[in-house]
Amino acid sequence: MFIVCILSVKAKRHYEKSHRESEKALEAYRKSDADIHLSRADVEKVSIQKCTNMCVTLLKCQTFVYMKCEKCHADMYINKIAISSV
């Protein structure tokens, strides 16, 4: 009985927390829906963030490919020196 009581208290707290979060989200939605300029600014901000994240990802990928290429060139140079000195 005690365990069931603890679980129901935890479930109630979880429900109340989720309810508060959903109320906040609904209030933010209504506020942004009422102010069209705020909505446009938010959309533009998200668009810029997505573009920035995409650029950072592509830069990391390009850096990885560049480093791999440099390693291949270094290995080839070292092997060429080793072969020519034999």
GISUL-V679441 format. One record per pair of residues at least 12 apart in sequence whose ideal C-beta (glycine too) atoms are under 10 Angstrom apart, sorted by the first residue. I is the first residue (numbers start at 1). J is the second residue. Records with the same first field share a line. If there is no record, write none. Layout:
I->J / J
This chain:
28->42
